[in-house]
Each structure stands twice: as structure tokens, then as C-alpha cells.
Amino acid sequence: MYPVVVSDLDGTLLNDNHELTQHTRHVFRQLRNRGVRFVIASGRHHQDVKAIRALLGIDMYLITANGARVYNPADELMIQHNIDPSLVQPLVTMASAYKGRVRTNIYQGESWFVEEDDPEILSFHKDSGFGYIKQPLKGVSPHNTQKIFFIAQTHEAVQPLAAAIEARYGDRLTLTYSLPYCFEVMAPGVCKGEALAEVLQLKGHTFEETMVFGDGMNDAGMLKAAGKGLVMGNADKRLLACLPELDVIGSANDNGVSDYLQKTYGL
């Protein structure tokens, strides 16, 4: 049995309605009572993820913004990495050429900034109540920025901007997709896998003792390093293609994570 369980949120622990089911809460609490330790590793903002942790009712480390911020169970900031301030406004300017097709979002400090209303993305955060601040992004300070992400209706719509950013700044940033239509930008070296390595070291555990669940390209590093990496049945096809050696389990809509844990740990 693995003493540490790590899970992504969207498309993994949360269903398509971005909900944490009662079944999942029950299974996690049963395992907590058996001494299993949990870590959430998400691209979401800390303010968002800590509200989901509260719904689970379990003390755990939170890897947020794809590893740009890590918090301990007492909500103390343990790790932080910011995008080079000199790159923030150039990225905003590049994205403005795709306005109408791509929506730009900035996580900075405890805030989330956007230029236009997006009711669809707010639906991701209905359980936490975390919301954005609407304002011109050219007026946002470039400092303390943990993540910039770009959302479109499809992968094909966001990919030209992603390619342009990679061509210009690929050696100065970490670039990934959390969803096929959501392209994410962080400081160099920032990823869930690196952040998880630091958390495990703090807790006296190793990757070999860790079971990891994920569905997106931003989960690839930690899935590959884990003692047991599990890919969701609803995962990004590119993730399935790059990690063919890993087991594929049920979908997020069918309690894939909690059902697997229930069976594996004999609950």
C-alpha cells in the first residue's frame, strides 16, 4: 500500500460539474483514518484549492498554480516562484492579438485578474466561491505573478498563441496545458512534479511511496515519477500517448479516483 496519495483536481478528483462527490469525501476520510497522507496538486489558485481541501476535511499540503505556490496544512506559504516581471506585460500584449478567440487570466498574489467576464470559467469555482477581478490587464502590476493562462473554446484556437509564446520565450518560462484548451505559463522549472518532490522530502517520503492521479499534460511529470501513476479514462489524449506504460482507470464523472482507492485499499 502507498502511504501518500496525490491527486489533481479538474478532470481527476472533480467531475465535469467541478464537484467533489460525497463518495469521494467519504473514501478520502476513511483512508485518512488509516493514516494515509494526501496532497492536492492543481493548476488552480491557492484560495480556490484550500476551499476544496476544507470540503474534504483533511489536513494536507497544497501544490497550487502548477507548483508556483505550495502551502502546508496550516496555510503557510512554503514555496513560491514568480514569472520574471519583465515578461508579464509582453505576454499580455502578445495575447491581445488573439482577443475574441483567447481569454487571458493572471494569478498574482491572492488575486485573479481578467479583462472580460467569463461565466463558464466561474462555474469551475462554484464550490470555493473564488472569483476574478475584472480590469484592463495592461494596468496590472508585473510583480508577484505566479501564473498566466490562456483559455479558448478549443485546442486549435489557443495553439497559435501557445506556439508564438514558445518560440519567443520558451527558454525563459515553463509552458504546459492543464486542459487541451487551456495553455499555462509559469516561471522556469515550475511544475507539479518538482513541487511534489520538495513536499515529499519535507514529509520524509519518496516518490516510490506515492500514488498519483492525473488527467492533463501538467500532470505528466509527477505521474511518471510516482511509485504508482494512474491516468484518468477521460485524460488528454496526448497524456495517454506520452505515458502508455501507466494504468488507465475510470473517469472523473464516475468517481474514478475514489473507486480505485476503495478497491486498492480494501475499504
Beta strands, then each sheet from edge to edge (+ up, - down):
strand 1: 4-7
strand 2: 37-41
strand 3: 61-64
strand 4: 69-71
strand 5: 77-80
strand 6: 103-108
strand 7: 111-114
strand 8: 133-134
strand 9: 145-151
strand 10: 174-179
strand 11: 182-186
strand 12: 210-214
strand 13: 228-231
strand 14: 247-248
sheet 1: 5+ 4- 3+ 2+ 1+ 12+ 13+ 14+
sheet 2: 8+ 7+ 6- 9+ 11- 10+
end
